[in-house]
Amino acid sequence: MNGNHNRRIAFKTIGCRLNQYETERMAADLNPFGLNRVRPGEPADVFIINTCTVTHKADKDCRYYIRRARRVNPDCKVVVVGCYVEHDAARLKAMEQVDVLVYNDQKQAIADILQNRLPDIFTPPDPLSCSRNPDPVARSIRNRAWIKISDGCNQTCSFCLVTKVRGKLINRPADELLSEIHDLVRQGFHEVVLTGVNIGYYNDLNADPPIRDLAEFCRRTITQTGLTRLRLSSTEPQTVSESLITLAAENSGLCRYFHIPAQSGSSRILRLMKRPYTQLQYLDRLDMIKKADHRITVGADIIVGFPGETELDFAQSCAVADSGLIDYLHVFSYSDRPGTAAFDMPGKVPPEVITQRHDHLQAISNHRWQQTLTRQVGRTLQVIAEHRQAPDGSRMAVADNYVRVRLPHGINPCRTPVTINVTTAYDGYVEGDLSTP
């Protein structure tokens, strides 16, 4: 045994599902070193923070958790990883709490880096413990698994730093992904979420036979791995093909759920954002989805207060949000990001106006989502329990259409799907009775 078995390591993830997947991958790579994984609020010898830089608030959150890690654990080593490192390494290097910085393209080599930078903690691992499988804590914290199928993005949206901090689009080989999903199925997972920066452009022309698009990869995954259900994270509207929609509508294993960023309902603002579609093209794609199966849930992102956004532009965003084709929104308030084209654009919207517009769109979203939940009453939903437990002992679950369901008391919160007959819709979730065969 090496001398690390009494040392502890904690991870904190800020940002997207891609970051969350990469945190678990890093945890698996570091598992052979014998450090006991603890939760972020517990004492730790090493604290790894996987960062985000999508907004100013994300940057602020990263700095808060860096300071908090050292405040809670004065003697710990703080390792800062990811997108904020790419965006503003100089500022992070100047923080006295930071011991090691790891860039995005170094995440796969984190074990080698920390052996070199923190040799007193990351001594050579015990050969008997060398395994890339996530440790028991990592496996037990969720009942649905994530897989990164690609990284980077070839779009150059004027408000976004992703291309700069993650580089150009790179798709992972299909055989590697299918093997990883096979492993997850063997571990008892029934749902896998495909994640990445721009997964809609996935292909692997070197596969045998070649995989030409995301729909083909999804169909092959479902048929070859025995996975119960496959979920897509965010997909760009121009990449949501008719074949992908058909696959979801067939109820063949691809979840009846799409999250499709709009970013604005104004074609004029979309051009300024350098988004490759118009308002009409966006709505046509959503209309195609709802006509294929009206039970498919559609979520969207909209940014309010983009430079130059007028009341008319905002009214068009509201019309898209309230079109009946979108079930819920993630509403974002625009914030200037140095290094983006939008940073230098004229016509900055006052903060108080941005706040008003944000609140108005959020109210539309809340109303639409409640209507969606009400429509679930009388339907049967197959759900997978979440790992979190409410103070009253109840647990929530997620249906294939992304509706949250409060489970009846006494149901074991495992990874196996259960079927619920929905009887009541509440604010933000539904509940019902366990369906018996």
Order of alpha helices (4+ residues) and beta strands (2+ residues): beta-alpha-beta-beta-alpha-beta-alpha-beta-alpha-alpha-beta-beta-alpha-beta-alpha-beta-alpha-beta-alpha-beta-alpha-alpha-beta-alpha-beta-alpha-beta-beta-beta-beta-beta
